[in-house]
Amino acid sequence: MVTTYSPSPAMPEQPEPRLPDPTDPGLTHAIIAIDAARRIVAFNAVAQSWFGRAASEMLDAPLEELPGPLIEALNETLSRGEAIPERLIHIPNGPDSILNLRLSTVAMRGLGGGYVGAIAVLNDLDRAGGFDRKLRQVDRLASLGTLAAGIAHEIKNALVAVRSFVDLLISKSPETKFTEVVSREIRRIDTLVSQMLRFSAPDRGTYSPISVHEVIGQSLQLVQRELPERQITLQCSLEARADQIQGDPSQLEQAFLNIVFNALDAMGTNGQLRIASSVVAPEGGEKAQASLIEISIADTGAGIPEEIHDRLFEPFFTTKANGSGLGLTITRQIIEEHGGTIRVESEPAHGTTFYLRLPLAPPPA
């Protein structure tokens, strides 16, 4: 039977409804359609996922195979020929779960003028609500970032005078009790404030052609002394055949050091730090067209618990007693500013590996 979609005669002033294609794999709504005999003729992938029924099982099945609220709405639409613009329904989904859905329906008319079917479109309110909450969280973080930048700037200015005064006291009375402690804590506050400024008001820096291997080497020089003290061995295998990128060496050095220091803290003593590089193909690309350098930084520490794996890059989230929770956030920020990506793989008791990918500079003409 050939059918066309047209508005109900009871509502001639409404425009022709624009219905989504139920076969579209990118849809986030469930789409269910019935014919004039009240048999199911469309049951898309989202509907299959939500209701736990396969399309092969549901197609050509009677309307009564659907949950009660859907039966009622589709019957009402087909009988009256009137669309339901919006209705909230609640459908049990297992013993301890309920689907909270927004339902809309429309009637379908045939060439002869009669109603030949109805379509229901459903949206998951819980998922939509989660998206709204994320948008509000982003807005709050943006406001917090602006506030943090102002506060950090003022604190940093005041610290200059305080630090100068403390250094003067130490030089005149080096044996004074707690002076070194005060000086060390001031330096720690200064570092934290600098990180807050870097997080809330990132500086793109000066980009120029640089060697990633050289930056890694300079970063390792800063931690070289700590390795024997911690009884940690270093295995460095920088085998990428090309390592030239457009970037800021000081920013990338900070990113590498943040990950390396985290690795050292995770291992404590008696561990192995492994750093390697290779050239890899972009996603979907051919090996011959490789244009990314991948740096892996692996440790043999305790690993990252699965329950906090997704929070590693959240600002101010930390598992360290004296951590700021900004190191990995800033690291990801730096890598993304360089057009790269960062991901982490970890297994409890088997260590952690960070993978950093950066776009290589095109070869000179």
Buried (B, 14 or more C-beta within 10 A) or exposed (E): EEBEBBBBEEEEEEEEBEEBEBEEEEBEBBBBBBBBEBBBBBBBBBBBEBBEBEBEEBEEBEBEBBBEBBBEBBBBBBEEBBBBEEBEBEBEBEEEEEBBBBBBBBBBBBEEEEBBBBBBBBBBBEEEEEEEEEEEEEEEBEEEBEEBBEBBBEBBEEBEEBBEEBEEBBEEEEEEEEBEEBBEEBEEBBEBBBBBBBBBBBEEBEBEEBBBBEBBEBBBEEBEEEBEEBEBEEEEEBEBEBBBBBBBBEBBBBBBBBBBBBBBBBBEEEBBBBBBBBBBEEEEEEEEEBBBBBBBBBBBBBBBEEEEEEEBBEBEBBEEEEBBBBBBBBBBBBBEBBEBBBEBBBEEEEBBBBBBBBBBBEEEE
